[in-house]
Amino acid sequence: MRKVTKQVMAVGIAIALAATSVPMTTQTVSAAKKTAAKKAGKKSSKKSSKKSKNTISLKVGSKKKLKVKGVSKKTKIKWKSSKKKVAAVSKKGVVKAKKAGTTKITAKYGKKKKVWTVKVTKKTAKKAGVASVAVLDGKTVRVNLTAAKALKASNFVVRKKADGSGQFAYALRVASVTKLSSKVYEVSLATDDNIPYDINYIEDGDYVQVTVSALPGNKSGQTQYCYTKNAEARYFTGVVGDKIERSVGFSQSHTGYLNSMKITGVPNGLTAKMQGDYFKLEGTLKTAKASIMTLTAKDEKGKKLVQKYSCYVGSSSVMYSYIEAGGRVILANDNSSEYFEVYTVGGSGAYTYTLPSNTNKYISFNSGDIVFDSYRYDDKGDKKIYLPARNYSVAYQVKDTKGHINKGTLAVNAVNGVKVSGRVLAADGTGIDNATVVASFKNDNNKYYRNACYGYSYSNGDTDSYGNAKMKSGDYNMIVYPSVRYNFYASKNDVRHTVSSKHVGKNGATVNFKLALYKVLLSCGSDDLTCSWYDSDRDYIGYGKTLFLKKGTYSINATKNFVEYKATFGVGGNRTVKLTKGESSKVYGSLSLDNTVSVPAGNYMKFIPAETGNYTITMDSSDQEYTSINVYTMDDLITTAFSKSNQIYDNTTNSWVYEKNITMNVALTAGRAYYIQNYCNSDDRTASLTISKEDTEE
């Protein structure tokens, strides 16, 4: 019984042990698997990482330099590509991707080597977008794209603003778009040459934004229009002991705020403090010296600015003289004179200017100016002989009362100009007289003294300033510099026609203009209408009985001999206008003997004496400003005796003073109309006026 029991217990224990040992074994195996998996994962990760480091992806056309770590610079490395058509490698390890595919790049050094796998894929097509925007001039904008794209004018929207912190709210009208290449377009704005200040024009300093919504990439770009020119010559002068408070800055156009500003060569005794875009010089000049002060800076686009100042600091014993613009080009065959001022500092302050060796009749000294006359008359005095065209070197001398002497030389190049001529015509082809004609050019390098030439169209039968007789109405001519590209325009009564970018060669040029003006003939019986005409805004619109006006409605007037002519009419083409007339509105009223009346400034009182004799006119005036009594007839102001002011010279104070009242005596003729004016510098001042007859002694 005991044996059986022991066997049963042994079996039970074995079963129990078997039951508890199964799950224990399972847990141990599972943990072992996880540990093994982690180790395997780490090994796999290391292999993957190592593999990824040795694998390079490139786009067709791109480059990458490979490096072998752990070797000295002197170690010789041989590079090789398994597929040179996919990617080639240089002697320095620079890989260049050529076409899609995979290749092996091997670097051998000594007994070792390193291998990279290079995968080359096709280049992704670049999306066309706005790369940059540039304003070429006031009506032309160039747009550069990142990739080729066919566009039309309606795709472009151009906006501008004047304030950098403002919004691009004003859209400009686009006239046309020119395709210069597959990625470059030029946008021309719809500017109106007949409008003097066209809002559709881009002004210097404006910010411009171009938006092209049809582009898949960047759709807009912006820039600021700055007409960049070289720094002009500038000068700083003074005398030792002068207290200075002056600002110096840059003459060049630039974009935005300046940075990296520096100044060198500041005259001794002065300090320079940066204030915004300029330097403020303060102090007392201590040393007499001629030197150069230099300012440098960069603008927001990285453009470097350099501005030089020629500094001349004189003293009682040191004197300097200089001319600001030697080497100028002047017109030898023009009808004008050119002036070159000689500046002097230091010495006694009283200077004598001479041209010691000058025998040239065209060149003279006049109050400190060296003058080049473009012509002189022959011995008979009736023919112009023009200055020969050549280089001139003029020696000058400056001497002060203490015996200090400065000598210098002026270099001038005189060239023969060429003639530009033509006609200024109205809408119907009629010649327009007294129209303004201007030729202008950009002057980046100060090569020329003038940046514009002016002319006027003549009336029928006029003789021009060059002696050509019998000019036709509308003819004009001018002398300009040769071999220059000009912008020409003619204008009259707010109507303008521009001829842009016209090259004028050695034979001159013909430039004609047609203005959208219409001929208006004025009539008023047999009256002489040779007077100046004004519109309702008091703007001058012409002279004489023929006016040239643009389309619109007008109220015009003119005064001649105290008769005022008026008319209101519309202009849609050529027409004739009949005028009405009456006494001038400036005639405030009639004046009678011994009656005092108030007369507004600038107005007249009419007086017709019943008797011939002497009369006394009195008028109160201001002791603070100039006032006068003027007496006119229908013809004009009679004599100086018929005009008297309140201004007198006070010998005590050696100055001009103003009297409180004016009294004048005049001799008047019976039955003749006289107009007595209250003339005053203040338009709103009213004066009291009285006229009385003097008693005749028997």
Secondary structure, DSSP 8 states (H G I E B T S, - for coil): -HHHHHHHHHHHHHHHHHHHHHHHHHHHHHHHHHHHHHHHHHHHHHHHHHHHHTEEEEETT-EEE---TT--TT---EEEES-TTTEEE-TT-EEEE-SSEEEEEEEEETTEEEEEEEEEE--------EEEEEEEETTEEEEEESS-----GGGEEEEEESSTTS---EEE-EEEEEEEETTEEEEEE---TTSTT-TTS--TT-EEEEEETT-SS--EEEEE---------EEEEEETT-EEEEEE---S--SS--EEEEEE---TTEEEEEETTEEEEEEE----EEEEEEEEEE-TT--EEEEEEEEEEE-SS-EEEEES-TTEEEETTSSSEEEEEEEEEETTS-EEEE-TT---TTEEEETTEEEEESEEE-TTSSSEEE---SEEEEEEEEEETT--EEEEEEEEEEE--EEEEEEEE-TTS-B-SS-EEEEE---TT--BS-SEEEEE---TT---TTS--S--TTEEEEEE-SSEEEEEEEEETTEEEEEEEEEEBTTBEE--EE-S-EEEEEE-TT----SEEE-TT--EEEESSEEEE-SEEEEEEEEETTEEEEEEEEESSSEEEE-EEEE-TTEEEE--TT--EEEETT-EEEE--SS-EEEEEEEE--TTS-EEEEEE-SSSB--GGGEEESEEEETTTTEEEE-SEEEEEEEE-TT--EEEEEEESSTT-EEEEEEEE-----
